[in-house]
Amino acid sequence: MKFTLRQLEIFLAAAHHESISLAAQELSMSQSAASEALKTLESQFDIQLFDRPGKTLRLNELGRILRSQAEAMVEQARELELSFRQHSEIGHLKVGATLSIGNYLAVNILAQFTREHPNAKVSLEVANTTAIAHQVRNYLLDIGLIEGAWNEPELDVIHWRRDELVVFCSAEHPLAEHGDLTDQDLVSVPWILRETGSGTRQTFERAMHGILPKLNIALELQHTEAIKRAVEANLGIGCLSKITLVEAFKRGNLVPLNVPHRHFNRDLSFILHKKKYRSAGLNNWLALCQRPEFH
């Protein structure tokens, strides 16, 4: 074999950081040693993996093609090393979740996962759907838990569970005792919504097909709690996942509104890179999510 796993680690770190100095720092080695190892890897096969404008690195087309294979090989090597050392088979699992899932579902799953695998290291990144998909696509996350639909050729989208959005208002709002809402009701009030790029916003816009341009979108906020507080302050009505509103509905400070002629159902899904090596930790996480208490 003409290359080493260390060379592959340096290649992947350089691809991630687009900097040989940051790659060397991540791998606890000198910049000169990292640079020499990368140059040796390229010269051994008479290839170029990066474009080098000035002092920067930019992964070229060949580098992008080989990156996924290198990532899979390094991941498998790490799994094998763990087995040789008889350490936990889980290793480090990097999970991403959209805001509704991350704040209301994923934390409980993570807690159960760490109870069952106390030696595992799990990190949780919470962001909107677009950001999570970007990180999974670029191998920065092992798996993403997202809301709504997503279609991208590099990613596998696996159905997880059903969810629905709920339109809601303050208990003091005029619509609180209104009964079933009509389209005229929907266009007559200000709305407080999640930002564009979120799965919640995507589902909302699909549900409001035909009247979307007529809606008065007063505020766009990135966090569900901020939206709930704004609605409670009577700044408008909102639409969020049912799982984020359970406690507020129990307290009575927010109330659900009936919109029977609009459809707010959606899927929650897993996204994984099609070429990502599925480690034991990743498979254990998927299995846990499919248990009845989380499904």
DAKA-V582739 format. One record per residue. RES is the residue in one letter. PSI is psi in degrees with one decimal (* if undefined). Layout:
res->RES psi->PSI
res->RES psi->PSI
This chain:
res->M psi->128.6
res->K psi->-1.2
res->F psi->162.3
res->T psi->160.9
res->L psi->-31.4
res->R psi->-39.3
res->Q psi->-39.3
res->L psi->-39.4
res->E psi->-41.4
res->I psi->-43.6
res->F psi->-46.6
res->L psi->-40.0
res->A psi->-40.9
res->A psi->-37.6
res->A psi->-38.6
res->H psi->-47.7
res->H psi->-17.3
res->E psi->38.9
res->S psi->126.3
res->I psi->-31.3
res->S psi->-41.6
res->L psi->-35.4
res->A psi->-44.5
res->A psi->-40.8
res->Q psi->-43.1
res->E psi->-37.5
res->L psi->5.8
res->S psi->51.3
res->M psi->168.6
res->S psi->153.6
res->Q psi->-40.0
res->S psi->-38.5
res->A psi->-40.8
res->A psi->-43.7
res->S psi->-43.2
res->E psi->-39.4
res->A psi->-39.5
res->L psi->-42.5
res->K psi->-38.1
res->T psi->-42.7
res->L psi->-44.4
res->E psi->-42.3
res->S psi->-32.4
res->Q psi->-32.1
res->F psi->6.8
res->D psi->51.8
res->I psi->169.1
res->Q psi->121.5
res->L psi->-20.3
res->F psi->147.6
res->D psi->145.5
res->R psi->70.0
res->P psi->119.6
res->G psi->-129.9
res->K psi->12.7
res->T psi->164.1
res->L psi->136.3
res->R psi->117.8
res->L psi->125.5
res->N psi->-175.6
res->E psi->-43.5
res->L psi->-42.0
res->G psi->-40.3
res->R psi->-37.6
res->I psi->-43.1
res->L psi->-16.9
res->R psi->-45.5
res->S psi->-38.1
res->Q psi->-40.9
res->A psi->-41.4
res->E psi->-45.1
res->A psi->-41.2
res->M psi->-43.0
res->V psi->-41.2
res->E psi->-43.6
res->Q psi->-37.6
res->A psi->-38.7
res->R psi->-40.5
res->E psi->-43.1
res->L psi->-41.1
res->E psi->-40.9
res->L psi->-40.1
res->S psi->-42.1
res->F psi->-39.9
res->R psi->-4.9
res->Q psi->35.4
res->H psi->-178.4
res->S psi->137.8
res->E psi->-5.9
res->I psi->-46.9
res->G psi->-146.8
res->H psi->121.8
res->L psi->125.5
res->K psi->110.6
res->V psi->137.5
res->G psi->145.0
res->A psi->145.0
res->T psi->167.6
res->L psi->-45.3
res->S psi->-44.2
res->I psi->-45.5
res->G psi->-41.3
res->N psi->-21.1
res->Y psi->-14.8
res->L psi->-48.8
res->A psi->-32.2
res->V psi->-41.4
res->N psi->-37.6
res->I psi->-44.2
res->L psi->-42.4
res->A psi->-44.2
res->Q psi->-39.8
res->F psi->-44.9
res->T psi->-28.3
res->R psi->-39.1
res->E psi->-24.7
res->H psi->73.5
res->P psi->-20.3
res->N psi->-3.7
res->A psi->150.0
res->K psi->118.7
res->V psi->129.7
res->S psi->144.6
res->L psi->119.2
res->E psi->126.7
res->V psi->123.1
res->A psi->-178.1
res->N psi->173.1
res->T psi->-44.0
res->T psi->-43.9
res->A psi->-41.9
res->I psi->-43.8
res->A psi->-40.5
res->H psi->-42.8
res->Q psi->-35.6
res->V psi->-43.2
res->R psi->-33.3
res->N psi->18.1
res->Y psi->20.1
res->L psi->-19.9
res->L psi->146.7
res->D psi->-33.6
res->I psi->147.6
res->G psi->142.4
res->L psi->112.0
res->I psi->162.6
res->E psi->144.5
res->G psi->-171.4
res->A psi->150.3
res->W psi->135.2
res->N psi->112.6
res->E psi->129.7
res->P psi->-26.4
res->E psi->-10.1
res->L psi->141.5
res->D psi->132.4
res->V psi->119.2
res->I psi->123.8
res->H psi->136.9
res->W psi->-65.1
res->R psi->167.2
res->R psi->153.8
res->D psi->166.7
res->E psi->149.0
res->L psi->154.9
res->V psi->131.3
res->V psi->137.4
res->F psi->163.5
res->C psi->174.5
res->S psi->150.5
res->A psi->-19.3
res->E psi->-2.1
res->H psi->146.7
res->P psi->-27.3
res->L psi->-6.7
res->A psi->-32.2
res->E psi->24.6
res->H psi->-22.5
res->G psi->-155.6
res->D psi->132.7
res->L psi->144.8
res->T psi->171.0
res->D psi->-34.5
res->Q psi->-39.0
res->D psi->-41.6
res->L psi->-35.0
res->V psi->-5.4
res->S psi->-4.9
res->V psi->153.9
res->P psi->147.5
res->W psi->146.9
res->I psi->114.1
res->L psi->164.1
res->R psi->161.9
res->E psi->157.7
res->T psi->137.6
res->G psi->-13.8
res->S psi->151.7
res->G psi->-34.3
res->T psi->-43.9
res->R psi->-39.9
res->Q psi->-45.7
res->T psi->-40.4
res->F psi->-47.0
res->E psi->-36.6
res->R psi->-42.1
res->A psi->-29.6
res->M psi->19.7
res->H psi->132.0
res->G psi->-30.1
res->I psi->1.5
res->L psi->-45.2
res->P psi->-19.9
res->K psi->-11.8
res->L psi->144.9
res->N psi->94.6
res->I psi->101.5
res->A psi->-38.8
res->L psi->145.1
res->E psi->119.6
res->L psi->150.6
res->Q psi->-14.9
res->H psi->135.9
res->T psi->-38.4
res->E psi->-37.1
res->A psi->-39.1
res->I psi->-43.7
res->K psi->-40.2
res->R psi->-40.0
res->A psi->-40.4
res->V psi->-41.5
res->E psi->-30.9
res->A psi->6.7
res->N psi->32.1
res->L psi->-9.2
res->G psi->-172.8
res->I psi->160.9
res->G psi->178.5
res->C psi->112.4
res->L psi->170.6
res->S psi->141.7
res->K psi->-33.7
res->I psi->-21.5
res->T psi->-7.7
res->L psi->-2.5
res->V psi->-51.5
res->E psi->-39.6
res->A psi->-38.6
res->F psi->-37.2
res->K psi->-39.9
res->R psi->-26.8
res->G psi->0.9
res->N psi->-20.0
res->L psi->148.1
res->V psi->144.3
res->P psi->150.5
res->L psi->140.6
res->N psi->123.2
res->V psi->71.6
res->P psi->-22.2
res->H psi->0.2
res->R psi->144.9
res->H psi->117.7
res->F psi->14.4
res->N psi->150.8
res->R psi->169.7
res->D psi->145.2
res->L psi->137.4
res->S psi->158.9
res->F psi->142.3
res->I psi->136.1
res->L psi->148.4
res->H psi->134.8
res->K psi->-27.4
res->K psi->6.3
res->K psi->131.2
res->Y psi->127.4
res->R psi->98.3
res->S psi->172.1
res->A psi->-39.6
res->G psi->-42.5
res->L psi->-44.0
res->N psi->-37.6
res->N psi->-38.6
res->W psi->-45.7
res->L psi->-42.9
res->A psi->-38.9
res->L psi->-43.0
res->C psi->-26.8
res->Q psi->-2.5
res->R psi->153.0
res->P psi->-35.8
res->E psi->-16.5
res->F psi->0.8
res->H psi->*
